[in-house]
């Protein structure tokens, strides 16, 4: 398991000699390198590392989702946590009653889109965050599509407060947290429109995400209107972090932490005009090559060339 972000932030402070600081909701009382700055740089490091891994292999962080089909409706929305909102690897259509009765749909271009006939889909067009089925399905089906896609990794944050009370675990309208300085800073703005939080357990596992915040006062978060995903539950002693899809722990394994730390250190050096910037750049290049090689050798199994269009194969 990876370390909590606040523990990684402490390492960054030690390595860059920036341990003298004060987090405060009042700008005039702040000094040194603020925790929020390190969190922002850590998130940048995660975005860069995800891009590096995606460039090497688009199947490092993939998941499968079953989506419902509505009769006479061409478009199906891709899950909101897909990488870049669009990265679909495969789409299968349910053509039977069994749990495994799926057939693969052929991805085609806009010029081959079939929106004039109805029946059982055999192709699809991907347009931004939607899958356009062709022919248009003539019947509704629960779990009618099986979509495999690369998902967007959660952002990272430090604990903003510990849940001390919640009015309804499965459908909360307010959450009371044990106040801390970082919580006060995060929710100090009187206009919290567009502010979302995630609730996680002690190990950073998400318990409920995409929670809109309407207002905050004396440790009480009043939530906006939303519909939690089935199975999500907020409990006392969970933790609140900022971000619609966030966690207190890095989604990457511990073997990636040297890269994340060095990237963050490098940007701290740049902010401070530190002479170690050049040396950090060199070390970062070495760590990037190390991480890339780990992903390339992710599996030692034989990799076969996929037969995409069997009609063109000459036996």
KEPAFI-881352 format. One record per residue: x, z negated, y negated of N, C-alpha, C, O in turn. Coordinates in steps of 0.1 Angstrom, whole numbers, plus 5000, padded with zeros to 4 digits. Layout:
REM KEPAFI-881352
XZYXZYXZYXZY
...
//
This chain:
REM KEPAFI-881352
500850005012500050005000500950004987501949934987
500550084978501250084965501049954957500049884960
501949934948501749814939500749824928500449944925
500249714923499349714912500149774900501349764898
499349844891499949904879500549804870501549834864
499949684869500549584860501949534865502849504857
502149544878503449504884504449614882505649594879
503949744882504849854879505249854864506349884861
504249814856504549804842505649694839506449714830
505549584846506649484845507949544848508949504841
508049624858509349684862509849774851511049774848
508949854845509349944834509849864823510849904817
509249754820509749664809511149614812512049614803
511349574824512649514828513749624827514849604822
513449744833514349854834514749914820515849964818
513749904810514049964797514249854786514449884775
514349724791514649614781513649614770514049604758
512349624774511349614764510349494768509149514767
510949384771510149274776509649184765508749104767
510049214753509549134741508449214735508649314728
507249164737506049234732504849134730504949024736
503849174723502649104721501449194721501349284712
500549184731499349264731498349184723498149064725
497649254714496649184705495649284701495949404699
494449244699493349334694493549364679493049464674
494449284672494749304658496049384657497049334662
495949494651497149584650498349514644499449534648
498049434633499149364626499849264634500949224631
499149214645499749114654500549174666501049094674
500449304667501149364678502649394675502949424664
503449374686504849404684505349454697504849414708
506449524697507049574709506249694716505349744709
506549714728505849824735504549774742504649684750
503449824737502149764741501849804756502249914760
501149724763500749754777499949884778500149954787
499049904768498350024769499150154768498850254774
500250144761501250254760501850284774501950404778
502250184781502750194794501750254804502050344812
500450204803499350254811499150404808499050484818
499150444796499050584792500150674798499850784803
501350624797502550694803502450704818502850804824
501950594824501850594839500750694843501050764853
499750714836498750814839499250954837498951044845
500050974827500751104826501651134838501651244843
502351024842503251044854502451084866502851164874
501251024868500451054879499951194879499851264889
499551244867499051374865500151474868499951574875
501351454864502451544866502851544881503051654887
502851424888503151424902502051494910502451564920
500851474907499751544914499951694912499751764922
500351744901500551884899501651934907501652044913
502751854908503951894916503451904931503852004938
502751804936502351804950501351924953501351984963
500451954943499452064945500252194945499852284953
501252204937502052334937502752354951502852474955
503152244957503752264970502752284982502952364990
501652204981500652214991499352174985499152064980
498352264986497052244980496152154990495052134986
496752115001495952035011496451895013496251835023
497151845003497651705004496551605002496451505010
495651624992494551534990493251604990492751654980
492751625002491451695005490451605011490751505017
489151635009488051565015486951655018486851775013
486051605026484851685030483551625025483451505026
482651705020481451655015480251745020480351865021
479151675024477951755029476951755017476651655011
476551875014475651895002474351955007474352035016
473251915000471951965004471752104998472252144987
470952185005470452315000469052314997468252255005
468652374986467252384982466752524983467452614978
465652544989465052674991464952754978464552694968
465252884979465152974967466052934955465752974944
467052854958468052814948469352864951469952824962
469952944943471253014946472452914944473352914952
472352834933473552754929473552614935472552544936
474752574940474952434945476152384937477152444936
476052264931477052204923478152144931477852074941
479452184928480552124935480651974931480351934920
481151894940481351754937482151724925483151804922
481751624917482351604904483851564904484551574895
484251514916485651464917486551574923487751544927
486151694923487051804927488151824917487951804905
489351854922490551874913490351994903489952104907
490451964891490252054880488752104880488452194872
487952034887486552064888486152194895484952234896
487152254902486852384908487552404921487152504928
488452324926489352364937488652344951488852234957
487952444955487252444968488152524978488652634975
488352464990489152525000488352605010488752705015
487152555014486252625023484852575022484552465018
483852665026482452635025481852675038481952795042
481152585045480452625058478952595056478452515049
478152685063476652675063476152625076476552665087
475152535075474552475087473552575093472552595087
473852625105472952725111472152675123471552745131
472252535125471552475137471152335134471252295122
470752265144470252125142471352025146471151905142
472352065152473451975156474351935145474452015135
475051825146475951775135477051865133477651865122
477451945143478652035142478252185141479152265142
476952215139476452355139476652415125475752435118
477952445122478252505109479052635111479852645120
478752735103479552865103480152885090479552845079
481352935090482052955077481453065069481153175074
481353045056480853145047482153215041483153155039
481953345039483053425033482953425018481953445012
484153395012484153394997484353534992485253604997
483453574983483553704977483653704962483553594956
483853814956483953824942482653834935481653854942
482553824922481353844914480753974917479453994917
481554074919481054214921480354224935479554314937
480554134944479954134957478854034958478354014969
478453974948477453864948476153924952475654024948
475453854962474153894967473053794962472853694968
472453834951471353754946470053814946469053764940
469953934953468654004954467953984967466854034969
468553924977467953904990467953754993468653674987
467053715003466953575007467153565022466853665029
467453445027467653425041468753325044468953235036
469453335054470553245057471853295050472253405052
472453215042473653255034474753295044474953235054
475553395040476753435047477953445038479053455043
477753445025478853455015478553355004477553305002
479653344996479453254984480453304973481553364976
480053284961480853314949481053174942480153094941
482353154939482653024931482653064916483553144912
481852994909481853014894481952874888480952794888
483052844882483352714876483052604885483652594896
482052524882481752404891480552434900479952334904
480252554903479152584912479552684923480452764921
478752674934478852764945477552844945476452794946
477652984944476553064944476353134958477253204962
475253094965475053144978474453274979473553314971
474853354989474253484991474153515006475153505013
473053565010471753575003471253434999471753325003
470353434989469853304985469053234996468253305003
469353104999468753045011467153045009466653014999
466553075021465053075021464452945025463252925023
465252855030464752725034465652605029466852625027
465052495027465852375023466452315035465952315046
467652265033468352195044469152075039469952085029
468951965045469751845042471051865048471251895060
472151835040473551855045473752005049474452025059
473152095042473152235046474552295043474852405049
475352245035476652295032477752185035477552075032
478752235042479952145044481052205035481652315038
481452125025482452175015483752095017483751975016
484852165018486152095019486852135005486952255002
487352034998487952054985489051954982489051844988
489951994973490951894969490351814958489751864949
490451674960489751594950490751544939491951534941
490151514928490851454916491251314919490351234922
492551274918492951144920492451054909492351094898
492150924912491750834901492850804891494050814895
492450774879493350734869493750584872493050524881
494750534866495150394869495050314856495150364845
494850184858494650094847495049954852495149924864
495249864842495449724845494149654846493149704841
494049534852492849454852492449414838493149354831
491149454834490649414821489849284821489649224811
489449244833488749124834488249104848488049194856
487948974852487448944866485948914865485548844856
485248974874483748964874483448814878483748764889
482748744869482248614871480748604874480248504879
480048714870478548714872478148864871478648934863
477048894879476449034878474949014881474648944890
474149084873472649054875472149124888471149074893
472749234892472349304904473449374910473949474903
473949344922475149404927475049554929475949624927
473849594934473649734937473149824926473349944926
472549764916472049834904472249744891471249704885
473449724887473749624876473349684863473449804860
472849594854472649634840473549554831473649594819
474149444836475149374829476149304838475749264849
477349304834478449244841479149144832479549184821
479349024837480148924829481548914835481648894847
482548914826483848914831484548794824484248754813
485548744831486448644825487348714815488148804819
487248674803487948744792489448734794489948634798
490148844790491548834788491848924776491048994771
493148914771493548994759493249144760492749204751
493649194772493549334774492049384774491749494770
491149294780489749324779489249324765488449414762
489649234757489249224743489649354736488849414728
490849404739491349524732490549644737490149724729
490249654750489649774755488149784750487749894748
487449674748486049674745485849634730484749594727
486849634722486749584708485949674699485349634689
485949804702485349904694483849884694483249864704
483249884682481749854681480949974687479849964691
481550094687480950214692481550244706482650304706
480850214716481450234730480850354737480950364749
480150444729479650564735480750644741481850664735
480550684754481650754761482550664769483450714775
482350534768483250444775482650424789481450394791
483550444799483150414813484050324819485250314816
483550244829484450154836484250174851483350244856
485250124859485150124874485349974878486149904872
484649934888484849804894485549814907485249894916
486649734909487449744921487649604927487449504921
488049604940488349474946489849444943490549504936
490349334950491649284947492749384951493849374946
492449474960493449574964493249714957493949804961
492349714947492149834940491149934946491050044941
490549894957489549984963488249984954487749884950
487850104951486650114942485350064948485050104959
484749974941483449924946482249994939481150004945
482450034926481450114919482150184908482950124901
481850314906482550384895481450464887480250454889
482050534876481150604867480150514860478950554859
480550394856479650294850479750304835480750274829
478650354828478650364813478550224807477750144811
479250204796479150074789478450104775478750194768
477350024773476650034761477149944750477249984738
477449814754477949724744478749614751478749594763
479449534743480249424748480249314738480449324726
480049184744480049074735480348944743479748914753
481448874739481848744745481848754761481348664768
482548854766482748874780481548934788481648954800
480548974781479349034787479349184784479249224773
479449264795479349414794477949454797477449434808
477249504786475849564788476049704792476649784784
475449744803475649884808474649984804473449944801
474950104803474050214800473250254813473550194823
472350344811471550384823472450474832473050574827
472450444845473150524855472550494869471850394871
472850584878472450564892473650554901474350654903
473950434906475050414914474950494927473850524932
476150534933476150604946475750504957476050384956
474950554967474550464978475750394984476750464987
475550264986476650194993477550114983478350034987
477550154970478350094960477749954957476549934957
478649854955478249714952479249644944480449644947
478749574933479649494925479449344929478249304931
480549274931480449134935481349044926482249094920
481048914926481848824919483248824925483448834937
484248814916485648814919486248954921487348974924
485349064918485949194917486549204903486549114895
487149324900487849334887487349464880486949564887
487349454867486949574859488149644853489049584848
488149774854489149854849488449964840487350004842
489250024831488750124822488850264828489950294834
487850344827487850474833486750494842486350404850
486150614842485050644851485450654866484650614874
486650694868487150694882488650644881489550714880
488650514882489950444880490250334890489350294898
491550294891491950184900493050104894493750154885
493349984900494449904896495749944904496849894901
495550024914496650064923496850214922495950294921
498150254924498450404924497850464937497950404947
497350584936496850654948497950704957497750744968
499150714951500350764958500950654967500950534963
501650694978502350594986503550534979503950594969
504050424984505150364977506350444977507250434968
506550544986507650634985507650724972508750774969
506550724965506450804953506750724941506850774929
506850584942506950504931508250524923508150514911
509350554929510550584921510350694911510850684900
509650794915509350904906508450854894508750884883
507350784898506450734887507150644877506950654865
508050554883508750464874509750534865509850514853
510450634871511450704863510850794852511350804841
509650854856508950934846508550854834508750884822
508050734837507550644827508750594818508650584806
509850554825511050504818511550614809511950594797
511550744814512150854806511350864793511950894783
510050854794509250864782509350744772509250764760
509550634778509850514769511150534762511250504750
512150584769513450614763513250714751513850704741
512450814753512150924743511550854731511850894720
510550764733509850704722510850624714510650614702
511750564721512650464714513950534709514850474703
514150664712515350734709516550674716517650664710
516450644729517450574736518450674742518150784746
519750634742520850724747520750754762521350844767
519950674769519850694784518850814787518650834799
518250874777517350984780517851094788517251134798
519051144785519751244793519951214808519651294817
520451094810520651044824519351034832519251064843
518250994825516950974831516451114835515751124845
516651214826516151344829516851394842516151454851
518151374844518851414856518251344868518051404879
518051214867517551144879516151184882515751194894
515351224872513951264874513951394882513151414891
514851484879514951614886515251584901514751654910
516151494904516551464917515351404925515151434937
514651314918513451244925512351344927511651334937
512151444918511151544920511451634933510551664941
512751664934513151744946512951654959512551714969
513151524958512951444970511451434973511151444985
510651414963509151414966508651544972507851544981
509151654966508751784971509151804985508351864993
510351764989510751785003509951695012509751745024
509551585008508651495017507351565020506851555031
506751635010505551705012505651825020504851855029
506751905018507052025026507151985041506652065050
507651865044507851825058506751725062507051645070
505651735055504551645058504151645073503851535079
504151765079503851775093504851865100505251965095
505251825112506251905120505451995130506152065137
504151995129503452075139503552225135503952255123
503252315144503352455142502252495132501152455133
502652575122501752625112501452775116502352855115
500152805119499752945122499253015110498752955101
499353145110498853225099497353245101496953295112
496553205092495053215094494553365095495053445087
493653395104493053525106491753525097490753475102
491853575085490753565076489653665079488453645079
490153795080489153905083489553965096490354055097
488753925106489053965120488754115122489254175132
487954175114487554315115488754405113488754525118
489754355106490854445103492054415112493154485111
491854335122492954305131493054405142492054435148
494254465145494454565155495054495167496154445166
494454495178494954425190495754525199496254485209
//
